[in-house]
Amino acid sequence: MYNHVYYSMDTDIYALVAKYGYKNLHIRLTELMREEYLYFQKQFEPVNTIKEVVTQELPVVKRKSKVRVKTPIATSEVREVTEDVQLSSSDLELKDIIVTVVEKTNNFRDPKEMKEYQKNAVEAKRKENEAAGLKATDFLTKENLKQWIEDEGRTYAWVAREKAGCPETQVAAQAQMMGLKSRVSKKMGRTMTGN
């Protein structure tokens, strides 16, 4: 039996095809998927380790050196010569490095793993906040939500997991009540309406 959801979706798709044509619809859909792919790829790419950072190709540095040149007039003049110097790892002085990982990113292949990770992270943040005497509503102010969601482009799930320690739906409801929308929600809205 044909599913009602598919029928409704097919109707919408055919309306878009009639309005914009297959070619234009395909081009725009491909662009939207590419934007979404790049966004999620950036969100879940692994963080470089210190070893990877140190072993990356070292930059070419310009070094000025003074060269004395004798001229036939018996006067000496100093000319500046600029040469390219490739630094080697032996030229580097290693110092103590403090590394702060802002957000742990995981590459989840299974939605169940992602849900479990989100649930555990929210619970851990809730306990951490409770131990500090804070409630989720302390974090869900208009200023905070505007900064995290609109200015920094964070998701409701990120705010729930990293800041508030409450369900993502609570963050979404609070943000929407204040007239704030995440970039992902705005993109999804544009995708649905075709604007």
Secondary structure as GFF3:
##gff-version 3
##sequence-region A 1 195
A	DSSP	alpha_helix	4	44	.	.	.	ID=ss1
A	DSSP	alpha_helix	50	55	.	.	.	ID=ss2
A	DSSP	beta_strand	60	70	.	.	.	ID=ss3
A	DSSP	beta_strand	76	86	.	.	.	ID=ss4
A	DSSP	three_ten_helix	89	91	.	.	.	ID=ss5
A	DSSP	alpha_helix	111	131	.	.	.	ID=ss6
A	DSSP	alpha_helix	136	139	.	.	.	ID=ss7
A	DSSP	alpha_helix	142	145	.	.	.	ID=ss8
A	DSSP	pi_helix	146	151	.	.	.	ID=ss9
A	DSSP	alpha_helix	156	159	.	.	.	ID=ss10
A	DSSP	pi_helix	160	164	.	.	.	ID=ss11
A	DSSP	alpha_helix	168	177	.	.	.	ID=ss12
A	DSSP	alpha_helix	183	193	.	.	.	ID=ss13
###
